[in-house]
Amino acid sequence: MATFRLKIITSRRIFYNGPCHMLVIPALDGEKAVMAHHEEMIIAIRPGEMRIQFEENGEWEYAAVGQGFCQIANNRATLLADLIERPEEVDANRAREALERAQERLRQKQSVQEFHMTQAAMARALVRLKETERFIN
């Protein structure tokens, strides 16, 4: 079984640091899968669902991931993101409130920068709610 070294970091903690069989991340141009001996690259990540398989034919672990990037080099991957949460860590009520606030801000007149920041907040809230629903069902 071929594995690579994976380190996942947020501004608040090290989410994971260890061996990994496969990582699937939401890139700007679609989902990207990373496996052992992947070609060297840097991938921009958009808010979405991240999946990790630690062992070949093992269970998939899911997490909500925010904006960030993933660097792959020398059979190692380092993922840096502003948000990474497992479904059981998400506070659904707080995520719903954040979504409502973002939707209200979108209805108001905003500068271009404020508009993009509001869209990012809305995307984070939607991803967090989606992961919560997966955990509940």
Backbone hydrogen bonds, N-H to C=O, Kabsch-Sander energy under -0.5 kcal/mol:
donor,donor_aa,acceptor,acceptor_aa,energy
4,F,20,C,-2.4
5,R,75,N,-2.0
6,L,18,G,-3.0
7,K,77,A,-2.4
8,I,16,Y,-3.1
9,I,7,K,-0.5
9,I,79,L,-3.1
10,T,13,R,-2.8
15,F,8,I,-1.7
15,F,13,R,-0.8
16,Y,8,I,-1.5
18,G,6,L,-2.4
20,C,4,F,-2.0
21,H,53,Q,-2.2
22,M,53,Q,-2.2
23,L,34,V,-2.2
24,V,51,R,-3.0
25,I,32,K,-2.7
27,A,25,I,-1.0
27,A,30,G,-1.7
28,L,44,A,-1.2
30,G,27,A,-1.5
32,K,25,I,-2.7
34,V,23,L,-3.2
36,A,21,H,-0.5
38,H,35,M,-1.2
41,M,72,I,-1.6
43,I,70,C,-2.9
45,I,68,G,-3.0
46,R,26,P,-2.5
48,G,65,V,-2.4
50,M,63,A,-3.1
51,R,24,V,-2.5
52,I,61,E,-2.4
53,Q,22,M,-3.0
54,F,52,I,-0.5
54,F,59,E,-0.6
58,G,55,E,-2.4
61,E,52,I,-2.8
63,A,50,M,-1.9
64,A,85,E,-3.2
65,V,48,G,-2.8
66,G,83,L,-2.7
68,G,45,I,-1.6
69,F,80,L,-2.4
70,C,43,I,-2.3
71,Q,78,T,-2.8
72,I,41,M,-3.1
73,A,76,R,-2.5
76,R,73,A,-1.1
77,A,5,R,-2.8
78,T,71,Q,-2.6
79,L,7,K,-2.9
80,L,69,F,-2.8
80,L,78,T,-0.5
81,A,9,I,-2.0
82,D,67,Q,-2.4
85,E,64,A,-2.1
89,E,86,R,-1.6
90,V,86,R,-0.7
90,V,87,P,-0.9
92,A,90,V,-1.0
95,A,91,D,-2.2
96,R,92,A,-2.5
97,E,93,N,-2.3
98,A,94,R,-2.2
99,L,95,A,-2.2
100,E,96,R,-2.5
101,R,97,E,-2.4
102,A,98,A,-2.3
103,Q,99,L,-2.5
104,E,100,E,-2.3
105,R,101,R,-2.3
106,L,102,A,-1.9
107,R,103,Q,-1.0
107,R,104,E,-0.5
108,Q,104,E,-0.6
108,Q,105,R,-0.9
115,F,111,S,-2.5
116,H,112,V,-2.2
117,M,113,Q,-2.3
118,T,114,E,-2.5
119,Q,115,F,-2.3
120,A,116,H,-2.0
121,A,117,M,-2.1
122,M,118,T,-2.4
123,A,119,Q,-2.4
124,R,120,A,-2.3
125,A,121,A,-2.2
126,L,122,M,-2.4
127,V,123,A,-2.3
128,R,124,R,-2.4
129,L,125,A,-2.4
130,K,126,L,-2.2
131,E,127,V,-2.2
132,T,128,R,-1.9
133,E,129,L,-2.2
134,R,130,K,-1.7
135,F,131,E,-1.8
136,I,132,T,-2.1
137,N,133,E,-2.3
